[in-house]
Amino acid sequence: MSNTKVKRAFKFRFYPTPEQEKELLQTWGCVRLVYNKALDMRHTAWYKNHERVNYSQTSAALTQWKKQDEFSFLKEVSSVPLQQCLRHLQSAFANFFEKRMGYPKFKSRKKSRLGLEYSTSGFRFKGDDLYIARLKEPLAAHWSRDFDRDSVSTVTITKDKADRWFVSCLGEVVVEKRRITGKTVGLDMGAKDTLVLSTGQKLSPRDDRDMKKKLAKVNKYQRRLSKKKIGSKNFAKAKTKLSKAHVQVVDARKDWIHKTTTQLVKEFDVVCIEDLNVRGMTTSTRGKGRKAKAGLNRRVLEQSFAEIRHCLEYKAKDSGGEVVAIDRFFPSSKTCSSCGYINDLLTLNQRFWTCPRCQEHLDRDINAAKNIQAAGLAVIACGDGVRPAKKPVALQAGTRQRSRNPRP
């Protein structure tokens, strides 16, 4: 086994002094202002004169803004996060033009998450102490793991809804290549059980006793908040408690995702998954069943399928494993994993079904995971996507398989 160096971001909590917090909040206010002015500049130039404005032009405009009396306070904060926010705006427009993201939005004081990015000129390490530009004292960070401080290229400071401060350090880390096990697995992702393995194992963060307590706390604070008068001090206090409860749930879910994906990548050489269309799965509906669909959408979104896939892919890539995504329209639930019969009459409410051809009693999710595993191995062997045949002669002659949205 050989070791490789990869870029990885490590996130640590820190506790700012009152002076540091004041400086960071002031910097965030300036970042918001510069970002919004640059966005307005690009928006106006395009819709009025059909001209595109690039990063260099917004950077030159920033220099001019600092010279104006009404924006002279921009010179009181570090220029590094101001320049970085202009680069982020450039990336946002690039993603928009390539149809990966929507049109960039203006940053709000109340709704936008605080984020300050510093390149190498905006920070320095002195031993274990991290100094940020314009801050006299080092950050009181809790360094919970070791990393190569000399390789850090970017430092990002954030603040979450529970008023917790974090610093993320992007640097190099040595990753040990995994041992080859010769094992493969298929994963079926769903709203009821987050992950169902082809081995028959079902995994979900909701099954954890500690997670159940955290979810119960969220429900309790939501009920309390609903009884408070909007805008009152008690409303603000209740909202803060609810935000902290939500953060605990999010942290627990992220911890579960990282531990689970790490274990899967260590145990299996190949992990086969579905290429899910979460946006299509969570489209809203009208009329009868609207509330039920909204509840299902929330359950689907809270599973964090995209985060699970992202963790599997980068961990497998770094350690020498492989993740295969099969076509989202492959009928994994409707196909019998024993004989290949396609049950086109299977509904979403049927969690178990018996194959009319081989009489095999099937668990819907485990059966889907086995089919995903087989389809993923076929992708590796054939080097092509696996799609359902319109007329599967060998399995069910004369039957036309209809395309459908992936099941929840």
C-alpha positions, 0 to 999 in steps of 0.5 A: 500500500502506498500513501498519497497527499490530498487536499482536505479542509479541516473544520475547528471551533474557536472562541473569539474575544469581544474585540475579535468578534467585533472586527469579524462582524465588521469585516462581514458587513463590508464583504456583504456590501462589496459583494452586493455592489459588485453584483448590482454593477454586473446586473446593471451593465448586462440588462442596460448595456448588454455588457459583461463585467469580469473580476478584474473590473469589479476589483478595480471598482473596489479600489475606487469605492475605497476612495469615496468618503461614504465607503471609506470604512472599507479601508478599516478591514482586511482587503483579503476577504473583500477580494475573495468575495469578488472571486466567489461572485465570478465563480457564481456567474460561471456556474450560472452560465454553465447551468450548474446553479441559479442566478447569484443572489444578493447577500442579506444581513439576516439570512446569509451565512457569515463567511470570510475567506483568507488566502495566504496573505491574510493569515499566518501560523506561529506554532499552533497559534493562528493569526488573522489579518487585522486581529491582534491576538491569535484565534482561541481554536480547539485543534482537535486533530493534527494537520500540516500547518505549512501546507494550509492555503486557505482559511475560512471563518464561519458562524452558524445559526447557533452563534458558534464560530468555526475556522476551516483550514484547507491543506494537504493530508496524507491518506493511506491506501485501503486494503483490497477486500474483493467485496462489492455492495449495492446501496439503495437510498430512501426516505424510510431507511437512509441506506439499505445494503445488498447484504440486507443491512439497513442503516439510518441516523434516526435509529440512533437513540441520541438522535431520537432525543435531539429530534424530540427536542426540535419538536418541543422547541418548535411548539414553544416558538409557535406560541410566542408573539412574533418580534418579542424578546421571548420569540427571539429567545425561543428561536435561538433555542430552536436554532441550537436544537437544529444545529445539534441534529445537523451535526449528529447527521453529518457525524453519522454520514462521515462514519458510515461512508468511511466504514463502507469505503474501508469494507468494500472495493466497489460501492454501487449507488443510484444516480438519484434526481433529488430535485425531481423527487421533491417537486411540490404537488397541488390539491389532495395529498399536498401535505403528505407530499410536503412531509415526504419531501422533507424526509427525502431532503433531510437524508442528505443523499448528495452529501452521502454520495459526495463523501463516498466518492472522494473517500473512495478516490483518495483510498483507491476504491470505486463508486459506480452510479447507475442510471436513475431510470433503472427499475431496481425496485420492480425487477426481481433480483433472483430471476429478473422478472419485472413487476410493472404493477408494483406501487410505492406502498408495497414494501414487500412483494412475491415474484410471480415467476420464481415465487421469491418473497422480496423486501422492496429495498433489499431487492433494489440494493441487490439489483443496483449492485448487479447493475453497477458491476455490469457498468464496470464490465461493459463500460456503459450506462445501464438503462431498462430495456423497452422490450426485455425479451428474455425477462418479460416479452412484449412488456414496455418499461415506462420511464419513471422518477426514482422512488423515494 
